[in-house]
């Protein structure tokens, strides 16, 4: 994927979208959808389509952490937890915020005696409590 200053370009996004169709088993479907993707991307660029702006939305997400939790005999869970003090909780660009996923992140000042490994004595750090319940694996 081609990038400019660490960001994907319009062409690289189009190429990636078309490449994602490579596994489609039906050659005609792959051909039609690939052409559609290329034409829609070109149309959006030509008319400077700003879909989010037209909808009165923004591309921002509230501050959050992702996690994947695994344990033998249980189903894997991938989720996230949002900082209650973050902007955009009510307008998340991907509509991923649920009240059950919002928590208070506690700031700890430098020199805290209970600081985790890897945090220097002159660094502040945050902690959050979030209970995870896993389902037993089928079988």
C-alpha positions, -999 to 999 in steps of 0.1 A, spaced: 0 0 0 14 34 -10 14 60 18 23 96 21 38 107 54 25 75 70 -11 79 56 -27 58 30 -34 74 -4 -66 73 -23 -50 50 -49 -36 27 -22 -71 24 -5 -87 16 -39 -60 -10 -45 -65 -25 -11 -103 -27 -15 -99 -44 -49 -73 -68 -35 -96 -78 -7 -119 -93 -33 -92 -117 -46 -106 -146 -26 -141 -143 -40 -147 -177 -57 -169 -164 -85 -147 -147 -112 -176 -127 -127 -186 -114 -93 -150 -104 -85 -148 -86 -119 -181 -67 -114 -174 -57 -78 -138 -47 -85 -150 -24 -113 -177 -10 -90 -151 -2 -63 -127 15 -87 -155 36 -102 -171 46 -69 -137 56 -55 -130 76 -87 -164 93 -84 -159 102 -48 -126 118 -56 -139 136 -87 -168 153 -68 -147 157 -36 -174 136 -18 -172 141 20 -198 117 31 -192 123 68 -196 160 64 -228 156 44 -242 135 73 -230 161 99 -206 136 114 -168 134 120 -142 106 117 -131 107 154 -132 79 180 -133 84 218 -101 73 237 -102 35 241 -81 4 246 -85 -28 227 -80 -62 243 -82 -99 234 -87 -123 263 -80 -160 260 -82 -189 284 -80 -227 279 -115 -241 277 -132 -208 270 -141 -188 239 -117 -160 230 -131 -125 235 -120 -93 217 -135 -61 230 -126 -25 240 -131 -2 269 -137 36 266 -124 64 288 -154 81 305 -137 115 303 -131 112 265 -146 134 238 -168 118 212 -185 92 235 -219 103 221 -207 106 185 -183 77 179 -175 74 142 -181 37 142 -209 36 168 -189 13 191 -196 29 225 -220 11 248 -225 21 285 -212 -12 296 -178 -5 279 -172 30 295 -150 32 326 -132 59 346 -94 58 339 -75 68 371 -44 89 367 -15 81 390 12 107 396 49 101 392 65 83 421 34 62 429 46 32 449 23 8 431 34 17 395 36 -12 371 68 -25 356 81 -4 328 68 29 342 96 51 354 95 69 388 92 102 370 62 91 347 25 94 354 3 64 344 -33 54 342 -53 24 355 -88 11 347 -109 -17 362 -129 -38 337 -143 -72 345 -142 -98 317 -165 -128 317 -157 -156 292 -181 -183 278 -170 -219 280 -160 -233 246 -185 -256 229 -178 -292 230 
